[in-house]
């Protein structure tokens, strides 16, 4: 059985992999990684690293209510435009792909898998050290429910 949080992260992964210029996005992503522990190399950029933090659980009648913080880092080497502008484009790509299903229907619930996806912050990032890069971190909270004491069953 697959834990509910992993099921959600799998859907996020699949949607992030759809970021391609051929799908109407501003760039084609080369790599999508979950919980990558090292920086992307030049050949791996533009790349996305995403990870979940502490799953906060509250109890209600008949369900466990979850608030799963997720951070998505979109790193690119493009330096041809102001990094704030690039960060805004990459954030728009992330948000758009998460709220659209494969046929273009929009919802903030990952295709009825979760209750809602809430974007909490969008932070431009820049790294001018070894290999100049810039991008964005989008922090969000995924709210969903599981059956009481059944972390595998999303309801």
Helices and strands as residue ranges (DSSP letters): H 4-16, G 21-23, E 31-34, G 42-44, E 47-60, E 63-76, H 83-99, E 116-127, E 133-147, E 150-154
